[in-house]
Amino acid sequence: MRDRYKALMLRSFKDAMDIVDEYNGWAAEAFDDSSPVPPQAVPQVAMMLYQSRVMDGWGGEGGFDVPEFDDKMFD
């Protein structure tokens, strides 16, 4: 099951790089003084894509429960 999330994260990073490249190309053609998205923003875009895809996998409503941590796990 962990491999599914790893594959989803890798796909999100590849898609984020493609999105940033496509946006930067479009902005350079559309505007005389464009401000390209810096490469440091790719991980943030990838994380947004990943979170969105995980939420969609849980039903699209974002309503899944994260279990509370108890003190036993630290013993």
Backbone hydrogen bonds, N-H to C=O, Kabsch-Sander energy under -0.5 kcal/mol:
donor,donor_aa,acceptor,acceptor_aa,energy
4,R,1,M,-0.6
5,Y,1,M,-1.1
6,K,2,R,-2.0
7,A,3,D,-2.7
8,L,4,R,-1.9
9,M,5,Y,-2.2
10,L,6,K,-2.5
11,R,7,A,-2.4
12,S,8,L,-2.0
13,F,9,M,-2.2
14,K,10,L,-2.2
15,D,11,R,-2.6
16,A,12,S,-2.4
17,M,13,F,-2.3
18,D,14,K,-2.0
19,I,15,D,-2.7
20,V,16,A,-2.6
21,D,17,M,-2.4
22,E,18,D,-2.6
23,Y,19,I,-2.7
24,N,20,V,-2.7
25,G,21,D,-2.2
26,W,22,E,-2.4
27,A,23,Y,-3.1
28,A,24,N,-2.0
29,E,25,G,-1.5
30,A,26,W,-2.6
31,F,27,A,-2.2
34,S,32,D,-0.6
41,A,38,P,-2.0
42,V,39,P,-1.3
45,V,41,A,-2.2
46,A,42,V,-2.8
47,M,43,P,-2.3
48,M,44,Q,-2.0
49,L,45,V,-2.4
50,Y,46,A,-2.8
51,Q,47,M,-2.8
52,S,48,M,-2.2
53,R,49,L,-2.4
54,V,50,Y,-2.6
55,M,51,Q,-2.6
56,D,52,S,-2.1
57,G,53,R,-1.7
58,W,54,V,-1.1
58,W,55,M,-0.5
59,G,56,D,-1.3
60,G,55,M,-2.2
62,G,55,M,-0.5
64,F,62,G,-0.7
73,M,70,D,-1.0
74,F,71,D,-1.3
75,D,72,K,-1.4
